[in-house]
Amino acid sequence: MSIRILHWLRAILILGLIACGWYMTGRAEDDPTAAILYPNHKQFGVLAWLLALAQIGLRWRYRAVLPHAPDALRPWEKRLSHITHRLIIALTILTPLLGYAMSSSLTDGDGVPFFFVSHVPEILPKNDAAFAVFQALHAYSAYILLACVLLHMAGTVKHRLQDRGGPTDVLPRMV
């Protein structure tokens, strides 16, 4: 699978998961829509985690041929781009793991489904105090991930509009 295709799949998946998480947590527990959204959010979160692992593997395998930040970028732009990319990758690993920990530790939780597998094995003990910690960390990491994605998108748009066709216009290599 192309790294470019994987990038766009992950982008759509991450934005969808964040929107779904925000929407479903604002619903009442007995809301029938929430009953559909929660298990789907969980299984697509596992998928996002697996795709993030695949991307890390592909980036490592093809690291010699991956494009680097354009030389025309200012030093602070290169640093910001590098940090933002690393945070996005780290948070696409961390956020689903925190969601798994949250679901796994909830005393009355129903586990984490994954499409054709009934449930991902739960390895954490049931503990509602731990659930509350994981719930907060999952939410914070999702918001930080969203901020990083928005910063990534803003940088792309800025360079596209300001430098269309110029040395810092990175959009053509992303599509």
PyMOL commands that set and color helices and strands:
alter all, ss='L'
color gray80, all
select helices_A, chain A and resi 3-25+32-61+75-105+128-162+171-174
alter helices_A, ss='H'
color red, helices_A
select strands_A, chain A and resi 112-114+117-120
alter strands_A, ss='S'
color yellow, strands_A
deselect
rebuild
show_as cartoon
